[in-house]
Amino acid sequence: MRPTEAAVLRRLDALIAKGDKVAQTAQLVKGISPPLYRLDDGLYANWWTQSIHALTSLLGETSNYTRAFVKQVDEYPWRRQLNTGMGILKAIREDAAEGHLLNSDVNGQ
C-alpha cells in the first residue's frame, strides 16, 4: 500500500524537527582544523536510524532519495553528516509538498 502525500509530509516534518534537536547538541572538537562539531551520539543514532527506516518504508530501498541518504549520511555523529541528511529530507519534503514525490520516485522510477 502506497503512503499518502499527507503521511509522507507528517513523517518528514517529524524527522526534520528531530534533526533540529540533534543540531542543538553540537560541540566543537578542540584542536582540529577546520572546525569539527560532534553531536550527541544517542540522539543522532535515533534520528539516523529513524530516517533510514522512514525512507525505506515510505519510498523503498531503490528510491533515488533513499539511495542518496544511505550513500551520503553515515552513522557517525558529526554535524556535516546531519546537515547533509537534513538537506536530503528537506528536498524530499519539498517534492512531496509539491505533489512530485510519489509520482516519480517510488521504486527509483
C-alpha positions as CSV (number, residue, x, y, z in Angstrom):
1,M,0.0,0.0,0.0
2,R,1.4,3.4,-1.0
3,P,1.6,6.1,1.6
4,T,-0.4,9.2,1.1
5,E,1.3,12.6,0.5
6,A,0.0,13.7,3.9
7,A,1.5,10.8,5.7
8,V,4.9,11.4,4.0
9,L,4.8,15.1,4.9
10,R,3.9,14.3,8.6
11,R,6.8,11.8,8.9
12,L,9.3,14.1,7.2
13,D,8.2,17.0,9.4
14,A,8.9,14.9,12.5
15,L,12.3,13.8,11.2
16,I,13.3,17.4,10.3
17,A,12.2,18.6,13.8
18,K,14.2,15.8,15.4
19,G,17.2,16.7,13.3
20,D,16.9,20.3,14.5
21,K,17.0,19.0,18.1
22,V,20.1,16.9,17.3
23,A,21.8,20.0,15.8
24,Q,21.4,21.8,19.1
25,T,23.7,19.3,20.7
26,A,26.7,20.2,18.6
27,Q,30.0,20.6,20.5
28,L,33.2,21.9,18.9
29,V,36.0,19.4,18.9
30,K,39.0,21.4,20.1
31,G,42.4,21.3,18.3
32,I,41.0,20.3,14.9
33,S,41.2,22.5,11.8
34,P,38.9,23.1,10.0
35,P,36.4,23.2,12.9
36,L,34.6,19.9,13.5
37,Y,31.4,19.6,15.6
38,R,30.3,16.3,17.3
39,L,26.7,15.6,18.1
40,D,25.1,13.7,20.9
41,D,25.6,10.0,20.0
42,G,22.2,8.7,21.1
43,L,20.1,11.5,19.6
44,Y,22.0,11.3,16.3
45,A,21.7,7.5,16.2
46,N,17.9,7.8,16.9
47,W,17.5,10.4,14.1
48,W,19.7,8.5,11.6
49,T,18.0,5.1,12.2
50,Q,14.5,6.5,12.0
51,S,15.4,8.5,8.9
52,I,16.7,5.4,7.1
53,H,13.7,3.3,8.2
54,A,11.2,6.0,7.2
55,L,12.7,6.5,3.7
56,T,12.9,2.8,3.1
57,S,9.3,2.3,4.3
58,L,7.8,5.3,2.6
59,L,9.8,5.3,-0.7
60,G,11.5,1.9,-1.0
61,E,15.2,0.9,-1.0
62,T,15.6,1.8,-4.6
63,S,14.3,5.3,-4.4
64,N,16.8,7.9,-5.5
65,Y,16.3,9.7,-2.2
66,T,16.8,6.6,-0.1
67,R,19.9,5.7,-2.0
68,A,21.3,9.3,-1.7
69,F,20.7,9.3,2.1
70,V,22.3,5.9,2.6
71,K,25.3,6.8,0.5
72,Q,25.9,10.3,1.9
73,V,24.9,10.1,5.5
74,D,26.6,7.6,7.8
75,E,26.2,6.6,11.4
76,Y,29.0,8.9,12.7
77,P,27.5,11.8,14.7
78,W,29.2,14.8,13.0
79,R,27.4,18.0,12.2
80,R,28.3,17.6,8.5
81,Q,26.5,14.3,8.4
82,L,23.4,15.8,10.0
83,N,23.5,18.8,7.6
84,T,23.7,16.5,4.6
85,G,20.8,14.3,5.8
86,M,18.7,17.3,6.7
87,G,19.2,18.7,3.2
88,I,18.0,15.4,1.7
89,L,15.0,15.2,4.0
90,K,14.0,18.8,3.2
91,A,14.3,18.2,-0.5
92,I,12.1,15.1,-0.2
93,R,9.6,17.2,1.8
94,E,9.6,19.9,-0.8
95,D,8.9,17.5,-3.6
96,A,6.2,15.8,-1.5
97,A,4.5,19.1,-0.8
98,E,4.5,20.0,-4.5
99,G,3.0,16.6,-5.4
100,H,6.1,15.3,-7.2
101,L,7.4,12.7,-4.8
102,L,5.1,9.7,-5.0
103,N,4.5,10.0,-8.8
104,S,8.1,10.0,-9.8
105,D,10.4,8.5,-7.2
106,V,8.9,5.4,-5.7
107,N,11.0,2.4,-6.7
108,G,13.5,4.6,-8.4
109,Q,11.2,5.4,-11.3
